Amino acid sequence: MSYDRYLAICNPLRYSSLMSHRVCVKLIAMSWLLALSLTLVTVISAATQKFCNQNTINHFFCDYFPLLELSCSDTSLARILTITVSVPVILFPFLLIIGSYICIPHEILKIVSSIGRQKAFSTCSSHLAVVSIFYGTLIVTYVIPRRNQSQTISKLLSLLYTVVTPFINPMIYSLKSTDMKNALQNIIKNILPNET
């Protein structure tokens, strides 16, 4: 999506030739391959662990690191492997997204009309906000090694990238619609009592 925004703002005349159907399919395939490679490594790593009698995970869902805490065997190699695989899978897309959003403001500032600049900034700011929440929590959870991180913080971070980000994503993008803005204003007017 950031590449799409970058092309639409920085190369609007060449957008249709650069963002072809073939390019979209390649970007989707790369995303799926990166995601599946991480999943495959973590599943194989978890399957090789030995687990004791305890079978209750202190978490909202079966996340990888809380699952490793139930293991009786040494999990240091599994943790190092996960962090090593997570670095390119998480940081590479995040750095590409940030790189494109560094180039976009430079082009936006060249736009003469203030309405055009405002529209371009609003289009990118919502995506950047969601990306920052999602990748920020993933980086803290999987890339930065844990040092005395409490279970509560781990659970909250997991909620941010699994529940909050997908929940706010449609709301952020639908608030750009004039119909949605009007409907939201009507709801707020009906909820708040009229001042006399």
N, CA, C and O of each residue as an XYZ file, in Angstrom:
784
protein
N       0.823     -1.193      0.000
C       0.000      0.000      0.000
C       0.869      1.260      0.000
O       0.534      2.245     -0.658
N       1.974      1.230      0.730
C       2.843      2.401      0.753
C       3.503      2.606     -0.606
O       3.708      3.742     -1.034
N       3.834      1.518     -1.282
C       4.405      1.633     -2.623
C       3.377      2.224     -3.588
O       3.714      3.038     -4.447
N       2.132      1.807     -3.437
C       1.048      2.348     -4.248
C       0.892      3.842     -4.006
O       0.761      4.617     -4.954
N       0.905      4.252     -2.736
C       0.799      5.682     -2.397
C       1.999      6.460     -2.945
O       1.856      7.568     -3.463
N       3.182      5.855     -2.819
C       4.398      6.499     -3.313
C       4.299      6.753     -4.819
O       4.591      7.852     -5.291
N       3.883      5.728     -5.565
C       3.762      5.892     -7.015
C       2.672      6.891     -7.381
O       2.854      7.698     -8.293
N       1.540      6.848     -6.680
C       0.427      7.749     -6.993
C       0.806      9.201     -6.752
O       0.350     10.083     -7.480
N       1.633      9.470     -5.739
C       1.989     10.852     -5.405
C       3.266     11.291     -6.108
O       3.337     12.405     -6.626
N       4.275     10.424     -6.131
C       5.573     10.819     -6.682
C       5.681     10.621     -8.192
O       6.441     11.336     -8.845
N       4.950      9.680     -8.757
C       4.984      9.428    -10.203
C       3.562      9.276    -10.751
O       3.233      8.217    -11.286
N       2.721     10.289    -10.637
C       1.314     10.121    -11.024
C       1.117      9.829    -12.516
O       0.183      9.118    -12.886
N       1.972     10.361    -13.360
C       1.802     10.146    -14.792
C       2.220      8.741    -15.215
O       1.724      8.227    -16.218
N       3.108      8.126    -14.478
C       3.585      6.782    -14.802
C       2.944      5.710    -13.922
O       3.323      4.540    -13.986
N       1.969      6.113    -13.095
C       1.372      5.196    -12.118
C       0.812      3.930    -12.765
O       1.119      2.823    -12.324
N       0.003      4.085    -13.796
C      -0.659      2.910    -14.380
C       0.334      1.949    -15.033
O       0.091      0.742    -15.063
N       1.429      2.457    -15.549
C       2.411      1.553    -16.146
C       3.305      0.903    -15.086
O       3.728     -0.241    -15.254
N       3.596      1.625    -13.993
C       4.447      1.064    -12.937
C       3.674      0.119    -12.012
O       4.223     -0.885    -11.557
N       2.412      0.432    -11.732
C       1.604     -0.396    -10.833
C       0.639     -1.248    -11.668
O      -0.578     -1.075    -11.618
N       1.214     -2.153    -12.420
C       0.424     -3.023    -13.287
C      -0.118     -4.204    -12.487
O       0.216     -4.381    -11.315
N      -0.942     -4.994    -13.124
C      -1.497     -6.192    -12.482
C      -0.381     -7.164    -12.111
O      -0.426     -7.799    -11.058
N       0.614     -7.274    -12.978
C       1.748     -8.175    -12.732
C       2.520     -7.748    -11.477
O       2.906     -8.593    -10.670
N       2.743     -6.450    -11.313
C       3.455     -5.943    -10.133
C       2.644     -6.214     -8.875
O       3.204     -6.604     -7.850
N       1.336     -6.014     -8.940
C       0.475     -6.294     -7.780
C       0.551     -7.761     -7.375
O       0.641     -8.075     -6.188
N       0.516     -8.653     -8.347
C       0.603    -10.091     -8.060
C       1.958    -10.429     -7.435
O       2.026    -11.229     -6.501
N       3.035     -9.826     -7.942
C       4.362    -10.075     -7.369
C       4.452     -9.574     -5.927
O       5.022    -10.254     -5.074
N       3.899     -8.398     -5.648
C       3.922     -7.863     -4.281
C       3.118     -8.753     -3.328
O       3.542     -9.001     -2.200
N       1.975     -9.222     -3.781
C       1.160    -10.116     -2.955
C       1.892    -11.429     -2.711
O       1.908    -11.934     -1.589
N       2.498    -11.983     -3.759
C       3.231    -13.248     -3.617
C       4.399    -13.106     -2.649
O       4.640    -13.996     -1.834
N       5.132    -11.986     -2.734
C       6.246    -11.761     -1.805
C       5.746    -11.676     -0.370
O       6.369    -12.228      0.536
N       4.634    -10.994     -0.156
C       4.073    -10.877      1.195
C       3.697    -12.242      1.751
O       4.008    -12.554      2.900
N       3.032    -13.053      0.943
C       2.637    -14.378      1.400
C       3.850    -15.269      1.658
O       3.876    -16.008      2.642
N       4.844    -15.206      0.794
C       6.039    -16.038      0.994
C       6.793    -15.652      2.260
O       7.265    -16.523      2.990
N       6.908    -14.357      2.525
C       7.560    -13.925      3.767
C       6.784    -14.407      4.986
O       7.373    -14.905      5.944
N       5.469    -14.259      4.950
C       4.640    -14.666      6.093
C       4.699    -16.175      6.300
O       4.830    -16.642      7.432
N       4.606    -16.926      5.229
C       4.639    -18.383      5.353
C       6.013    -18.897      5.786
O       6.099    -19.896      6.500
N       7.076    -18.234      5.366
C       8.409    -18.676      5.784
C       8.589    -18.520      7.285
O       9.158    -19.398      7.934
N       8.116    -17.426      7.840
C       8.208    -17.231      9.290
C       7.349    -18.251     10.019
O       7.769    -18.814     11.030
N       6.153    -18.488      9.509
C       5.254    -19.452     10.141
C       5.849    -20.847     10.121
O       5.787    -21.563     11.121
N       6.417    -21.236      9.011
C       7.005    -22.568      8.883
C       8.149    -22.771      9.877
O       8.240    -23.816     10.521
N       9.007    -21.782      9.997
C      10.141    -21.881     10.927
C       9.652    -21.981     12.371
O      10.154    -22.802     13.139
N       8.688    -21.159     12.742
C       8.205    -21.185     14.128
C       7.438    -22.464     14.443
O       7.544    -22.981     15.555
N       6.674    -22.982     13.494
C       5.928    -24.225     13.732
C       6.891    -25.398     13.907
O       6.725    -26.211     14.816
N       7.893    -25.485     13.042
C       8.883    -26.575     13.161
C       9.657    -26.440     14.472
O       9.916    -27.431     15.155
N      10.021    -25.207     14.813
C      10.751    -24.980     16.059
C       9.908    -25.355     17.281
O      10.425    -25.957     18.222
N       8.627    -25.010     17.277
C       7.751    -25.350     18.406
C       7.480    -26.850     18.458
O       7.344    -27.418     19.542
N       7.401    -27.489     17.302
C       7.117    -28.931     17.267
C       8.276    -29.763     17.806
O       8.068    -30.892     18.248
N       9.475    -29.230     17.776
C      10.632    -29.980     18.272
C      10.841    -29.821     19.780
O      11.729    -30.456     20.348
N      10.045    -28.992     20.423
C      10.175    -28.780     21.863
C       9.479    -29.898     22.641
O       8.529    -30.514     22.158
N       9.971    -30.141     23.844
C       9.322    -31.098     24.746
C       8.515    -30.303     25.762
O       8.999    -29.324     26.330
N       7.275    -30.738     25.983
C       6.392    -30.021     26.898
C       6.067    -30.893     28.090
O       5.925    -32.111     27.978
N       5.953    -30.232     29.247
C       5.695    -30.932     30.506
C       4.194    -31.058     30.732
O       3.392    -30.972     29.802
N       3.841    -31.264     31.996
C       2.441    -31.473     32.359
C       1.595    -30.214     32.208
O       0.408    -30.301     31.893
N       2.188    -29.060     32.425
C       1.411    -27.829     32.355
C       0.984    -27.566     30.907
O       1.804    -27.612     29.990
N      -0.312    -27.291     30.716
C      -0.805    -27.056     29.367
C      -1.670    -25.799     29.257
O      -2.451    -25.661     28.316
N      -1.534    -24.900     30.203
C      -2.304    -23.655     30.181
C      -1.366    -22.502     29.878
O      -0.405    -22.259     30.608
N      -1.652    -21.797     28.798
C      -0.830    -20.659     28.391
C      -1.380    -19.403     29.042
O      -2.583    -19.147     28.993
N      -0.512    -18.630     29.644
C      -0.906    -17.379     30.283
C      -0.926    -16.273     29.216
O      -0.086    -15.372     29.204
N      -1.915    -16.379     28.330
C      -2.008    -15.427     27.229
C      -3.417    -15.476     26.658
O      -4.201    -16.358     27.010
N      -3.748    -14.525     25.771
C      -5.072    -14.490     25.148
C      -5.222    -15.531     24.053
O      -6.326    -16.016     23.806
N      -4.138    -15.877     23.401
C      -4.151    -16.859     22.328
C      -2.822    -17.600     22.352
O      -1.942    -17.274     23.149
N      -2.674    -18.579     21.500
C      -1.471    -19.419     21.501
C      -0.342    -18.710     20.762
O      -0.017    -19.060     19.627
N       0.246    -17.723     21.404
C       1.363    -16.982     20.824
C       2.646    -17.785     21.045
O       2.716    -18.628     21.940
N       3.635    -17.517     20.237
C       4.839    -18.350     20.198
C       5.653    -18.298     21.492
O       5.970    -19.343     22.060
N       5.993    -17.107     21.962
C       6.840    -17.012     23.150
C       6.146    -17.521     24.419
O       6.797    -18.199     25.214
N       4.857    -17.230     24.650
C       4.194    -17.862     25.799
C       4.122    -19.390     25.684
O       4.146    -20.093     26.693
N       4.034    -19.895     24.456
C       4.043    -21.344     24.259
C       5.402    -21.924     24.643
O       5.478    -22.989     25.256
N       6.479    -21.216     24.279
C       7.820    -21.696     24.633
C       8.041    -21.725     26.140
O       8.834    -22.523     26.639
N       7.342    -20.856     26.867
C       7.497    -20.844     28.324
C       6.987    -22.130     28.969
O       7.377    -22.453     30.091
N       6.123    -22.865     28.276
C       5.621    -24.137     28.801
C       6.579    -25.298     28.552
O       6.409    -26.380     29.114
N       7.575    -25.075     27.721
C       8.490    -26.151     27.333
C       9.424    -26.539     28.474
O       9.882    -25.688     29.236
N       9.699    -27.842     28.579
C      10.651    -28.352     29.572
C      12.080    -28.297     29.044
O      13.033    -28.272     29.823
N      12.229    -28.279     27.719
C      13.561    -28.287     27.129
C      14.132    -26.876     27.037
O      13.446    -25.896     27.325
N      15.383    -26.790     26.638
C      16.059    -25.504     26.494
C      15.490    -24.777     25.270
O      15.534    -25.297     24.155
N      14.959    -23.578     25.487
C      14.305    -22.836     24.394
C      15.178    -21.707     23.864
O      14.724    -20.928     23.026
N      16.403    -21.599     24.324
C      17.240    -20.473     23.898
C      17.508    -20.499     22.395
O      17.497    -19.451     21.751
N      17.750    -21.686     21.827
C      17.985    -21.778     20.383
C      16.719    -21.420     19.594
O      16.796    -20.758     18.559
N      15.573    -21.853     20.082
C      14.301    -21.531     19.413
C      14.035    -20.027     19.456
O      13.555    -19.452     18.479
N      14.344    -19.397     20.576
C      14.145    -17.945     20.688
C      15.095    -17.187     19.750
O      14.688    -16.239     19.078
N      16.351    -17.609     19.714
C      17.328    -16.958     18.832
C      16.930    -17.144     17.370
O      17.028    -16.209     16.576
N      16.481    -18.343     17.015
C      16.038    -18.616     15.647
C      14.846    -17.733     15.267
O      14.801    -17.191     14.163
N      13.898    -17.591     16.167
C      12.717    -16.765     15.893
C      13.092    -15.304     15.713
O      12.609    -14.643     14.793
N      13.944    -14.803     16.581
C      14.379    -13.407     16.463
C      15.154    -13.206     15.164
O      14.977    -12.194     14.485
N      16.016    -14.167     14.815
C      16.809    -14.068     13.591
C      15.919    -14.057     12.345
O      16.170    -13.297     11.409
N      14.895    -14.888     12.332
C      13.976    -14.927     11.188
C      13.071    -13.694     11.185
O      12.731    -13.175     10.121
N      12.685    -13.230     12.359
C      11.768    -12.094     12.458
C      12.392    -10.787     11.989
O      11.694     -9.919     11.464
N      13.693    -10.640     12.173
C      14.345     -9.375     11.795
C      14.115     -9.043     10.326
O      13.604     -7.962     10.035
N      14.469     -9.925      9.378
C      14.218     -9.534      7.978
C      12.741     -9.515      7.609
O      12.313     -8.682      6.810
N      11.955    -10.427      8.185
C      10.544    -10.517      7.817
C       9.755     -9.309      8.322
O       8.800     -8.886      7.670
N      10.129     -8.761      9.447
C       9.417     -7.605     10.001
C      10.092     -6.299      9.605
O       9.425     -5.366      9.159
N      11.410     -6.227      9.765
C      12.100     -4.955      9.528
C      12.183     -4.566      8.052
O      12.073     -3.383      7.729
N      12.373     -5.522      7.156
C      12.497     -5.192      5.731
C      11.238     -4.503      5.189
O      11.353     -3.435      4.588
N      10.040     -5.077      5.380
C       8.848     -4.363      4.907
C       8.644     -3.026      5.626
O       8.227     -2.046      5.009
N       8.939     -2.988      6.933
C       8.753     -1.750      7.688
C       9.674     -0.652      7.167
O       9.249      0.492      7.009
N      10.925     -0.992      6.901
C      11.863      0.007      6.376
C      11.484      0.468      4.967
O      11.672      1.636      4.626
N      10.954     -0.442      4.151
C      10.472     -0.038      2.825
C       9.290      0.929      2.935
O       9.205      1.906      2.191
N       8.393      0.647      3.859
C       7.238      1.524      4.061
C       7.692      2.895      4.553
O       7.249      3.919      4.034
N       8.566      2.917      5.542
C       9.066      4.186      6.069
C       9.842      4.942      4.993
O       9.723      6.163      4.885
N      10.639      4.221      4.193
C      11.381      4.862      3.104
C      10.459      5.542      2.104
O      10.731      6.657      1.659
N       9.366      4.867      1.752
C       8.429      5.479      0.807
C       7.750      6.689      1.433
O       7.490      7.679      0.749
N       7.463      6.616      2.726
C       6.820      7.758      3.389
C       7.792      8.895      3.685
O       7.360     10.001      4.011
N       9.065      8.650      3.581
C      10.038      9.745      3.662
C      10.067     10.492      2.333
O      10.202     11.715      2.306
N       9.940      9.758      1.237
C       9.947     10.392     -0.098
C       8.649     11.143     -0.386
O       8.670     12.157     -1.084
N       7.533     10.668      0.133
C       6.234     11.268     -0.167
C       6.122     12.716      0.306
O       5.688     13.554     -0.485
N       6.486     13.070      1.556
C       6.363     14.479      1.968
C       7.187     15.434      1.109
O       6.788     16.575      0.875
N       8.331     14.958      0.647
C       9.162     15.783     -0.233
C       8.387     16.159     -1.502
O       8.447     17.301     -1.958
N       7.665     15.194     -2.064
C       6.867     15.462     -3.264
C       5.613     16.265     -2.938
O       5.195     17.117     -3.722
N       5.013     15.994     -1.781
C       3.784     16.708     -1.405
C       4.058     18.197     -1.235
O       3.231     19.030     -1.606
N       5.209     18.529     -0.679
C       5.540     19.940     -0.469
C       5.714     20.696     -1.779
O       5.661     21.926     -1.797
N       5.921     19.967     -2.882
C       6.030     20.601     -4.193
C       4.664     20.961     -4.781
O       4.584     21.739     -5.732
N       3.585     20.398     -4.217
C       2.234     20.682     -4.712
C       1.896     22.129     -4.399
O       2.077     22.589     -3.272
N       1.408     22.836     -5.398
C       1.167     24.271     -5.253
C      -0.054     24.556     -4.391
O       0.006     25.404     -3.500
N      -1.158     23.864     -4.640
C      -2.397     24.174     -3.920
C      -2.372     23.568     -2.516
O      -1.908     22.445     -2.322
N      -2.872     24.317     -1.553
C      -2.904     23.826     -0.176
C      -3.930     22.716     -0.023
O      -3.756     21.826      0.810
N      -5.000     22.753     -0.816
C      -6.007     21.689     -0.758
C      -5.406     20.377     -1.251
O      -5.659     19.321     -0.672
N      -4.620     20.440     -2.306
C      -3.947     19.247     -2.824
C      -2.968     18.669     -1.828
O      -2.888     17.452     -1.660
N      -2.216     19.546     -1.160
C      -1.266     19.072     -0.138
C      -2.019     18.422      1.020
O      -1.628     17.362      1.508
N      -3.103     19.067      1.456
C      -3.867     18.540      2.590
C      -4.462     17.170      2.239
O      -4.444     16.260      3.069
N      -4.984     17.018      1.033
C      -5.572     15.753      0.614
C      -4.512     14.652      0.556
O      -4.753     13.525      0.990
N      -3.355     14.981      0.024
C      -2.270     13.996     -0.073
C      -1.771     13.584      1.313
O      -1.527     12.403      1.559
N      -1.618     14.556      2.222
C      -1.166     14.238      3.585
C      -2.199     13.390      4.321
O      -1.834     12.446      5.022
N      -3.483     13.713      4.172
C      -4.510     12.952      4.885
C      -4.593     11.524      4.365
O      -4.862     10.598      5.131
N      -4.363     11.341      3.072
C      -4.378     10.000      2.500
C      -3.273      9.145      3.109
O      -3.492      7.973      3.413
N      -2.105      9.715      3.286
C      -0.955      8.950      3.776
C      -0.914      8.838      5.298
O      -0.427      7.840      5.829
N      -1.412      9.837      5.996
C      -1.277      9.835      7.454
C      -2.036      8.690      8.105
O      -1.548      8.102      9.070
N      -3.229      8.359      7.595
C      -3.992      7.272      8.205
C      -3.274      5.933      8.027
O      -3.211      5.132      8.959
N      -2.741      5.694      6.841
C      -2.002      4.446      6.610
C      -0.746      4.381      7.462
O      -0.421      3.330      8.014
N      -0.046      5.489      7.572
C       1.178      5.524      8.366
C       0.887      5.281      9.850
O       1.679      4.641     10.541
N      -0.235      5.786     10.332
C      -0.607      5.563     11.735
C      -0.852      4.080     12.008
O      -0.359      3.543     12.999
N      -1.603      3.425     11.144
C      -1.894      1.999     11.325
C      -0.622      1.170     11.200
O      -0.402      0.240     11.976
N       0.209      1.505     10.229
C       1.477      0.780     10.026
C       2.384      0.942     11.243
O       3.026     -0.017     11.670
N       2.438      2.142     11.797
C       3.291      2.387     12.968
C       2.838      1.573     14.167
O       3.665      1.004     14.880
N       1.533      1.511     14.397
C       1.024      0.712     15.520
C       1.335     -0.760     15.300
O       1.821     -1.444     16.201
N       1.051     -1.243     14.096
C       1.237     -2.668     13.805
C       2.701     -3.077     13.890
O       3.050     -3.994     14.634
N       3.551     -2.405     13.138
C       4.965     -2.801     13.116
C       5.687     -2.445     14.411
O       6.611     -3.152     14.814
N       5.286     -1.375     15.059
C       5.907     -1.026     16.339
C       5.719     -2.115     17.371
O       6.662     -2.492     18.065
N       4.487     -2.627     17.474
C       4.238     -3.694     18.445
C       4.898     -5.004     18.022
O       5.371     -5.758     18.873
N       4.935     -5.283     16.721
C       5.624     -6.504     16.267
C       7.123     -6.446     16.567
O       7.716     -7.437     16.992
N       7.723     -5.288     16.344
C       9.161     -5.147     16.598
C       9.459     -5.329     18.081
O      10.414     -6.016     18.445
N       8.648     -4.719     18.935
C       8.873     -4.855     20.378
C       8.646     -6.295     20.823
O       9.356     -6.786     21.701
N       7.674     -6.973     20.236
C       7.347     -8.334     20.658
C       8.337     -9.373     20.135
O       8.759    -10.252     20.886
N       8.716     -9.284     18.845
C       9.477    -10.373     18.234
C      10.930    -10.059     17.907
O      11.753    -10.975     17.868
N      11.270     -8.810     17.674
C      12.634     -8.496     17.241
C      13.520     -8.122     18.424
O      14.652     -8.595     18.522
N      13.021     -7.286     19.312
C      13.812     -6.866     20.480
C      13.769     -7.989     21.506
O      12.688     -8.374     21.950
N      14.923     -8.518     21.890
C      14.935     -9.600     22.881
C      14.305     -9.160     24.198
O      14.473     -8.020     24.633
N      13.590    -10.070     24.813
C      12.888     -9.752     26.063
C      13.865     -9.699     27.230
O      14.763    -10.530     27.367
N      13.654     -8.706     28.045
C      14.404     -8.621     29.299
C      13.423     -8.206     30.379
O      13.084     -7.030     30.512
N      12.974     -9.178     31.140
C      12.050     -8.951     32.249
C      10.760     -8.261     31.793
O      10.219     -7.417     32.506
N      10.272     -8.623     30.602
C       9.017     -8.058     30.132
C       7.880     -8.813     30.820
O       7.841    -10.043     30.798
N       6.966     -8.078     31.422
C       5.886     -8.725     32.158
C       4.890     -9.355     31.200
O       4.812     -8.983     30.030
N       4.127    -10.315     31.712
C       3.096    -10.977     30.916
C       2.005     -9.986     30.502
O       1.438    -10.102     29.415
N       1.717     -9.022     31.360
C       0.678     -8.039     31.049
C       1.076     -7.186     29.852
O       0.256     -6.939     28.967
N       2.326     -6.734     29.815
C       2.799     -5.930     28.682
C       2.791     -6.770     27.411
O       2.405     -6.285     26.348
N       3.214     -8.019     27.514
C       3.213     -8.912     26.361
C       1.793     -9.106     25.823
O       1.576     -9.108     24.611
N       0.844     -9.268     26.720
C      -0.558     -9.436     26.305
C      -1.090     -8.165     25.648
O      -1.786     -8.242     24.636
N      -0.776     -7.013     26.203
C      -1.246     -5.747     25.626
C      -0.654     -5.518     24.234
O      -1.358     -5.094     23.317
N       0.631     -5.797     24.083
C       1.261     -5.651     22.773
C       0.629     -6.596     21.755
O       0.394     -6.217     20.608
N       0.357     -7.820     22.178
C      -0.278     -8.781     21.281
C      -1.679     -8.322     20.878
O      -2.090     -8.505     19.732
N      -2.406     -7.728     21.816
C      -3.734     -7.197     21.483
C      -3.650     -6.071     20.465
O      -4.522     -5.941     19.605
N      -2.600     -5.254     20.558
C      -2.462     -4.141     19.608
C      -2.315     -4.631     18.175
O      -2.965     -4.102     17.273
N      -1.468     -5.635     17.951
C      -1.266     -6.055     16.561
C      -2.263     -7.098     16.077
O      -2.404     -7.283     14.868
N      -2.965     -7.791     16.985
C      -3.925     -8.790     16.530
C      -5.370     -8.296     16.521
O      -6.171     -8.757     15.708
N      -5.714     -7.368     17.410
C      -7.108     -6.934     17.527
C      -7.288     -5.459     17.172
O      -8.138     -5.116     16.350
N      -6.495     -4.593     17.787
C      -6.702     -3.154     17.622
C      -6.429     -2.703     16.188
O      -7.232     -1.974     15.606
N      -5.309     -3.129     15.618
C      -4.974     -2.693     14.255
C      -6.025     -3.119     13.235
O      -6.482     -2.272     12.467
N      -6.436     -4.394     13.188
C      -7.500     -4.742     12.231
C      -8.824     -4.054     12.536
O      -9.616     -3.811     11.626
N      -9.079     -3.731     13.822
C     -10.336     -3.069     14.192
C     -10.366     -1.616     13.721
O     -11.375     -1.156     13.186
N      -9.255     -0.889     13.920
C      -9.266      0.532     13.556
C      -9.008      0.774     12.078
O      -9.321      1.847     11.563
N      -8.439     -0.213     11.390
C      -8.118     -0.047      9.978
C      -9.337      0.350      9.135
O      -9.269      1.364      8.440
N     -10.446     -0.398      9.162
C     -11.598      0.020      8.354
C     -12.205      1.334      8.817
O     -12.719      2.107      8.008
N     -12.144      1.588     10.128
C     -12.707      2.852     10.630
C     -11.914      4.046     10.117
O     -12.503      5.054      9.726
N     -10.600      3.949     10.114
C      -9.768      5.059      9.658
C     -10.018      5.342      8.185
O     -10.169      6.496      7.783
N     -10.060      4.282      7.380
C     -10.231      4.496      5.949
C     -11.657      4.899      5.586
O     -11.862      5.624      4.612
N     -12.644      4.439      6.353
C     -14.019      4.824      6.037
C     -14.330      6.244      6.493
O     -15.276      6.848      5.989
N     -13.555      6.801      7.444
C     -13.805      8.174      7.893
C     -13.458      9.197      6.823
O     -13.808     10.370      6.954
N     -12.775      8.769      5.768
C     -12.494      9.684      4.663
C     -13.743      9.925      3.825
O     -13.856     10.944      3.144
N     -14.669      8.991      3.878
C     -15.899      9.101      3.108
C     -16.789     10.193      3.706
O     -16.969     10.260      4.922
N     -17.333     11.032      2.855
C     -18.222     12.110      3.311
C     -19.474     11.538      3.956
O     -19.962     12.076      4.950
N     -19.999     10.450      3.397
C     -21.194      9.818      3.973
C     -20.920      9.315      5.389
O     -21.756      9.465      6.279
N     -19.748      8.718      5.593
C     -19.402      8.234      6.932
C     -19.233      9.389      7.912
O     -19.660      9.297      9.063
N     -18.609     10.479      7.458
C     -18.445     11.649      8.325
C     -19.797     12.213      8.737
O     -20.004     12.547      9.904
N     -20.718     12.320      7.783
C     -22.053     12.837      8.088
C     -22.807     11.914      9.044
O     -23.470     12.383      9.969
N     -22.707     10.606      8.823
C     -23.371      9.645      9.705
C     -22.799      9.716     11.117
O     -23.546      9.644     12.093
N     -21.486      9.854     11.229
C     -20.849      9.963     12.540
C     -21.272     11.247     13.253
O     -21.524     11.231     14.458
N     -21.352     12.354     12.518
C     -21.802     13.609     13.102
C     -23.247     13.500     13.589
O     -23.579     14.030     14.649
N     -24.113     12.818     12.827
C     -25.503     12.625     13.244
C     -25.596     11.781     14.506
O     -26.414     12.067     15.380
N     -24.775     10.753     14.611
C     -24.761      9.910     15.809
C     -24.328     10.713     17.015
O     -24.924     10.610     18.087
N     -23.276     11.524     16.838
C     -22.789     12.330     17.968
C     -23.838     13.348     18.385
O     -24.027     13.583     19.578
N     -24.522     13.956     17.421
C     -25.572     14.935     17.737
C     -26.725     14.277     18.498
O     -27.292     14.882     19.408
N     -27.072     13.042     18.130
C     -28.160     12.336     18.804
C     -27.781     11.869     20.190
O     -28.631     11.792     21.077
N     -26.509     11.555     20.387
C     -26.054     11.067     21.693
C     -25.918     12.224     22.687
O     -26.363     12.117     23.830
N     -25.308     13.322     22.255
C     -25.100     14.451     23.147
C     -26.400     15.237     23.306
O     -27.094     15.494     22.322
N     -26.732     15.619     24.543
C     -27.976     16.397     24.746
C     -27.821     17.799     24.150
O     -26.734     18.377     24.126
N     -28.941     18.313     23.677
C     -28.942     19.677     23.124
C     -28.744     20.692     24.237
O     -29.342     20.587     25.308
N     -27.909     21.662     23.970
C     -27.665     22.709     24.956
C     -28.731     23.789     24.784
O     -28.993     24.233     23.666
N     -29.336     24.207     25.877
C     -30.373     25.246     25.783
C     -29.904     26.514     26.395
O     -30.640     27.501     26.410
